[in-house]
């Protein structure tokens, strides 16, 4: 079973950038599709981005397209989320997730069959 640990969150002004990292252990990293979700206070968890096993396919929520980039380094067992042009509406706890399912896009959409990290707080001030 894979274990996930996020890092890189913090406080940033609107328009700024942050890069989140998620380090995986305990599993064959390259066999997992990876993704990021977020949950703002008082709101449901939302899908942010996902990436296939090799990194060849990526998917984004409409709200972050053009601003966020998901990537992975299988040699380092790490997935990243580069966040640019941050907005106060991006404030949330960001969670890393993994799945070994072929239907990973469905899993990240439905939040089923995923392994989760503990989350990292991102706060964007106006």
C-alpha positions in Angstrom: 0.0 0.0 0.0 1.4 3.4 -1.0 1.9 6.1 1.6 1.8 9.8 0.5 3.2 12.9 2.1 2.5 16.3 0.8 4.7 19.4 1.3 5.1 22.9 -0.1 2.0 24.6 1.1 2.0 28.0 2.7 0.8 31.6 2.6 1.2 33.5 -0.7 -0.2 36.8 -2.1 -2.6 36.8 -5.0 -0.8 36.4 -8.2 2.0 34.5 -6.6 3.2 30.9 -7.1 3.7 27.8 -5.1 4.9 24.3 -5.9 3.4 21.4 -4.0 5.2 18.1 -3.8 3.9 14.6 -2.9 6.4 11.9 -2.0 5.3 8.3 -2.3 6.6 5.3 -0.5 5.6 1.7 0.1 4.5 0.9 -3.4 5.6 0.8 -7.1 5.2 4.5 -7.8 5.2 4.1 -11.6 2.2 1.8 -11.3 0.0 4.5 -9.8 -1.8 7.3 -11.5 -1.6 10.4 -9.3 -3.8 13.4 -8.7 -4.4 16.4 -6.6 -7.7 17.5 -5.0 -8.5 20.4 -2.7 -11.1 21.2 0.0 -11.9 24.7 1.0 -13.5 25.4 4.4 -17.1 24.6 4.4 -17.0 23.2 0.9 -16.8 19.7 -0.7 -13.6 18.3 -1.9 -12.9 19.2 -5.6 -10.8 17.5 -8.2 -7.8 19.6 -9.3 -5.6 17.6 -11.6 -4.4 14.1 -12.5 -1.6 12.5 -14.3 -1.1 9.1 -15.8 1.5 6.5 -14.9 4.1 7.7 -17.3 3.0 11.4 -17.2 1.9 11.3 -20.8 -1.7 12.3 -20.0 -2.8 15.1 -17.7 -6.2 16.4 -16.8 -7.3 19.6 -15.1 -10.3 21.1 -13.5 -11.6 24.1 -15.6 -10.9 26.4 -12.6 -7.1 25.8 -12.8 -6.5 25.2 -16.5 -3.7 27.4 -17.7 -2.5 28.2 -14.2 -1.6 24.9 -12.6 0.6 22.2 -14.0 0.8 18.6 -12.7 4.0 16.6 -13.3 5.8 13.6 -11.9 9.3 12.2 -11.5 9.1 8.4 -11.3 12.8 8.2 -10.4 12.1 10.3 -7.3 8.7 8.8 -6.5 7.2 12.3 -6.5 4.4 14.2 -8.1 4.2 17.9 -8.2 1.6 20.6 -8.6 3.0 23.9 -9.9 0.5 26.7 -9.1 0.8 30.0 -10.8 -1.3 33.1 -10.8 -2.9 32.1 -7.5 -6.2 33.6 -6.5 -7.8 33.8 -3.1 -10.4 31.3 -4.3 -7.5 28.7 -4.5 -7.2 28.8 -0.7 -7.8 25.2 0.5 -6.2 22.1 1.9 -4.6 20.3 -1.0 -4.5 16.5 -1.0 -2.4 14.2 -3.0 -4.0 10.9 -4.1 -3.0 7.7 -5.9 -4.8 4.9 -7.7 -3.6 1.7 -9.4 -6.9 1.5 -11.3 -6.8 1.7 -15.2 -9.9 3.9 -14.9 -8.0 6.5 -12.9 -9.9 9.5 -14.3 -13.1 8.0 -13.0 -11.5 7.3 -9.6 -10.3 10.9 -9.2 -13.6 12.3 -10.3 -15.6 10.1 -7.9 -12.9 10.1 -5.1 -13.3 6.3 -4.9 -10.5 3.7 -4.6 -7.9 6.3 -3.8 -5.0 6.4 -1.4 -4.7 9.8 0.2 -2.1 12.0 1.8 -2.7 14.1 4.9 -3.0 17.3 3.0 -1.1 20.6 3.0 -2.7 24.1 3.5 -2.5 26.7 0.8 -3.6 30.2 1.7 -3.8 33.0 -0.9 -4.2 36.5 0.5 -5.8 39.3 -1.5 
